[in-house]
Amino acid sequence: MSLLNITRAREKVPELRVDVRLVRAAQVHAEDMAAGAFSGHRGSDGSLPADRADRVNYPWLFVAENSSAGFATAPSAFAAWMASPTHRANSLQPEAEHVGVGYAENDDTEDRA
């Protein structure tokens, strides 16, 4: 989270605040991906990021998601996102106000993002 806000500040984009509803949505999705040994934006039930925000009653006008698998550390995943134009754009959206982060492990996970 701090890497994200440091980068947003450097780019003159407002800081994000943690929202517990988005944390819950992110954690459920992370656990779903770990249980199914996949990484992607579509959940095993077909849900997309906006669906998951709706499920936790987050009143969104804008929603984006960065997900990944196979990185040893959060900083290495973040570096990969910043090197990807799409993930970087998601991370630096000025419309975004809140963030939620989830984490789960499965050594057999394949990245399908």
C-alpha positions as CSV (number, residue, x, y, z in Angstrom):
1,M,0.0,0.0,0.0
2,S,2.8,2.4,0.8
3,L,4.5,1.8,-2.5
4,L,1.3,2.6,-4.3
5,N,0.8,5.9,-2.5
6,I,4.4,6.9,-2.8
7,T,4.1,6.3,-6.6
8,R,0.8,8.2,-6.7
9,A,2.3,11.1,-4.8
10,R,5.3,11.2,-7.2
11,E,2.8,11.3,-10.1
12,K,0.7,14.0,-8.4
13,V,-2.3,11.7,-8.0
14,P,-4.3,11.8,-4.7
15,E,-3.5,9.2,-2.1
16,L,-5.7,6.1,-1.7
17,R,-7.4,5.1,1.5
18,V,-8.0,1.6,2.6
19,D,-11.7,0.6,2.6
20,V,-12.5,-2.6,4.6
21,R,-15.2,-3.6,2.1
22,L,-12.6,-3.6,-0.7
23,V,-10.2,-5.5,1.5
24,R,-12.9,-8.1,2.0
25,A,-13.6,-8.3,-1.7
26,A,-9.9,-8.6,-2.5
27,Q,-9.2,-11.2,0.1
28,V,-12.1,-13.4,-1.1
29,H,-10.9,-13.1,-4.7
30,A,-7.3,-13.9,-3.6
31,E,-8.5,-17.0,-1.7
32,D,-10.6,-18.1,-4.7
33,M,-7.6,-17.8,-7.0
34,A,-5.3,-19.7,-4.6
35,A,-7.9,-22.4,-4.2
36,G,-8.4,-22.8,-7.9
37,A,-4.6,-22.4,-8.7
38,F,-5.2,-19.5,-11.1
39,S,-4.6,-15.8,-11.4
40,G,-7.0,-13.5,-13.3
41,H,-9.7,-10.9,-13.1
42,R,-12.6,-13.3,-13.6
43,G,-13.4,-15.3,-10.5
44,S,-14.2,-19.0,-10.5
45,D,-17.9,-18.0,-10.4
46,G,-17.5,-15.7,-13.4
47,S,-17.4,-12.5,-11.3
48,L,-15.5,-9.4,-12.3
49,P,-14.1,-6.7,-10.1
50,A,-17.3,-4.6,-10.2
51,D,-19.3,-7.7,-9.2
52,R,-17.0,-8.2,-6.2
53,A,-17.3,-4.6,-5.2
54,D,-21.1,-4.8,-5.4
55,R,-21.1,-7.9,-3.2
56,V,-19.5,-6.0,-0.4
57,N,-21.8,-3.0,-0.9
58,Y,-19.1,-0.7,-2.0
59,P,-20.7,2.2,-3.8
60,W,-18.4,2.6,-6.8
61,L,-18.3,4.9,-9.7
62,F,-15.0,3.6,-10.9
63,V,-13.4,0.2,-10.2
64,A,-10.2,-1.4,-11.3
65,E,-8.2,-4.4,-10.2
66,N,-4.5,-5.5,-10.4
67,S,-3.9,-9.2,-9.6
68,S,-0.9,-11.4,-10.0
69,A,0.7,-14.7,-9.1
70,G,4.2,-16.1,-8.9
71,F,6.0,-13.2,-7.3
72,A,8.1,-13.8,-4.2
73,T,7.4,-10.4,-2.7
74,A,4.8,-7.6,-2.8
75,P,7.5,-5.2,-4.1
76,S,8.3,-7.5,-7.0
77,A,4.6,-7.7,-7.9
78,F,4.3,-4.0,-7.7
79,A,7.3,-3.4,-9.9
80,A,5.8,-5.7,-12.5
81,W,2.5,-3.7,-12.4
82,M,4.4,-0.5,-12.8
83,A,6.1,-1.9,-15.9
84,S,2.8,-2.9,-17.4
85,P,0.9,0.0,-19.1
86,T,-2.5,-1.3,-18.2
87,H,-1.7,-2.1,-14.5
88,R,0.2,1.2,-14.1
89,A,-2.9,3.1,-15.5
90,N,-5.1,1.2,-13.0
91,S,-2.8,2.1,-10.1
92,L,-2.6,5.8,-11.0
93,Q,-6.3,6.5,-11.9
94,P,-7.1,9.9,-10.3
95,E,-10.8,8.8,-10.0
96,A,-9.8,6.1,-7.5
97,E,-10.3,7.0,-3.8
98,H,-10.1,3.7,-2.0
99,V,-8.1,0.4,-2.2
100,G,-8.4,-3.1,-0.8
101,V,-5.6,-5.6,-0.8
102,G,-5.9,-9.4,-0.5
103,Y,-3.3,-12.1,-0.3
104,A,-3.3,-15.9,-0.5
105,E,-0.7,-18.6,-1.4
106,N,-0.7,-21.6,-3.6
107,D,2.6,-22.8,-5.1
108,D,0.7,-24.4,-8.1
109,T,-1.0,-21.1,-9.2
110,E,-0.7,-20.2,-12.9
111,D,-1.0,-16.6,-13.9
112,R,-3.9,-16.2,-16.3
113,A,-4.2,-12.4,-16.1
